[in-house]
Amino acid sequence: MTHRERILAAVRAEPVDRLPWVPRLDLWYKANRYCNTMPREWQWRDATLTDIQHDLGVGRHEVIPDFLDTEEPEEVYDRALGIDHVRNQPYRLRFRRTQRVVERAGDETRVTYRTPVGSVSAKLVYTEQMRRDGVTLMQVTEKPVKSLDDYDVVAWIFEDLEVVRDGGRYEEFQREVGDSGIAVADAGVGAGPVHQLLKELVAYDQFYYDMYDHPQVIERTARRMQGYFNEIVEACAASPAEVVLFGANYDLMITPPPLFEKYLAPYLSEAADRLHASGKLLATHTDGENQQLLDLYVQCGVDLADSICPFPMTRLHLAEVREAFGTRPAIWGGICSASVLEQSFTDEQFEAHLDEVIEAVGDGRGIIFSIADTMPPAASLARIRHIGERLATFVPVS
């Protein structure tokens, strides 16, 4: 089986010839390239990330994009709205009447969105340390919504966004990935309008105060944003993508079950139904504290829970996640990133962690092993290779 075939079989809970091993290496690669600390075996020949994945015998991890890889330089600052313009989107986003104004000052950037109904602004930072760590996701230090009046402006902006179905850049990306992995299409990081408000547009504390004191404002804004999300899912459903990522970053404290059930679950369920009708699989990025949320992913019809990070970095052991999921959703992740850091785990602790997560996979269906959330820049390559060797000895049920 190719890496692509193995990943798809795992997501569909079908038999695989061996356990998929697809660590996310992009941040590790960017950090070591930037800091000139690439291992000599790759430094001397100026190896690409694809070269390194081939040398390690691992699949290509293409779930989370390079957020700085935009065609127009100023598009990166739309991260302030929680939207991106990256190549794994089978559509393009365009403002019809909204004017984006960008003001840079060193590592800080202020972006202002001017509309006929008012303006909102936000601040983003991209520091030297972030560059050294291989990070491409700019940090939003000041959210666009700061007052009740700002909700109407944000709603107008999302109504103004045009979703243009355009698979050219995505299809080129898909051809580049080929059989080495899955070119997961990006349908956005917000699992619906309320999640977008909570996660991207309003400070957490302010959001919950506003939801309690002014629920009608939150719900009116969400209704106006709804069309944008519907169009994104439709564009992905019409694309040649096999797996679509919709929604990211859930947590027991930030997205507790009552909020998840009322505001997120309906959108995840609708996305699952629409994508399944087009023969596609739904992934969502589940890298937080997933206590009390696992059953909700199952109920929503999610096919793939990306970036499941187990104990000791979260409270849940991988066996507990597997028990809740069965084989659907499939798990992408399963190995915590601290385990490949020699300063964090002793060799004995590392081996014990591997023993635990491998034992948790049962018959080997429905699991794509990866470092969750990502392989850190200081990761031990010896441990990465050892994980591959251990997984290669596991014989899945045919």
C-alpha positions, 0 to 999 in steps of 0.5 A: 500500500502507498502512504495515501492508500494506507491513510485512507484505509485507516480513516475508513477503518479498513485493514492496512498492511502496516500501521501508518506513520505520518509525523508532522515535520513542517515546523521542525524542518522550518525551525532547523533550516532557519537556525542552521541546525539541520542534521549534517546528513541533510544539511550538506545536500540542502535536503527538502522536507520531501527528501527527509520524509522519504529518507525516514520512510514516513508519510507526508503530513498535509493537514495543517498548512503553511499559513504564510504561503499566500499568493498576495503578501497582505493576505496573511493578515486576514488571520486577524479574522480567522481566515486564511488564503492557503494552497490547500483551500479549493476556493479563494476568498475575496472582499467585495467592498471591505477595504483592508489597511495594513500598518507594519511596525517591526514585528507588529502589524495592525490591520484595519477593515473599513466597511460602509457600516464602520471599521474594526482593527486587530493587532498581530505579531510575528516575532524572531522567536516564532521564526526560530521555532518554525511557526507560521501562524501569526499571533493575534494579540488584539482581537477585532471585536472589542465592543458590542458595535463591532459585532455588526461590522464583523457580520457585515465583513463575513457577508461581504466575503466572496467564496470563489470556487477555484481548485487550480492551486489546490489541485496542483498541491494535490498532484505534488503530494501524490501517493506520499500522503493526503492533501487535506482540504481546508474548510476553515478553523471555525466549526461554525459562526459561534466557534469562529467568534469565540476562537478568532474574533473576540477575546475569550473572557469578553465572548462569554460575558457577551454571550451571557449578557447579550445572547441576542447579539451573538446569535444575530451575528452568527446567523449573518455569518452562516452563509459564509460557512455554508459556501465554504463547505459547498466549495470543498464538497465540489472539489477533488479533495478526499478528506476535508478539515473543518474546525479546529482547537476544542477544549473542555474549558474553552468549548464545554459540552453545553456550548459545543452541543448547541453551537458547534455540533450542528455545523459539524453534523451538517458538514459531515452530511454534505461531505459524505454525500459527495464521497468525502471524509470529514476531519477536525483538529482535536488537539485540546483537552478532550474530556467529555467531548469524545462522544460529541465527535462521534455523534457529529459523524466526524471521520477523523480526529486529527492531532489527538494528544494523549497522557501525560500532555493531556488527561486522557490516555490513548486507550480511553480515546480508542474506547470512546471512538472505536474506529470512527472517528479514526485517530491521527496522532497518538504520540505526545510531542514531549516524548521525543524530547530527551530533556522531557522523557528519559529513554525508559519513559519514552519506551513506556509511552510507546508501549502504552500507545501501541497497546491501545491500537487493538487490531490496528484499524482506525489509527494514523500515528503521528507526533501530536500536535507536531514534532518539536524543533529539538526532537530526537531523530533517533527516537523518531526512527525508533518509533518507525521501527517499533510500528513496523513490527506491529502486525495489523489484523487483515 
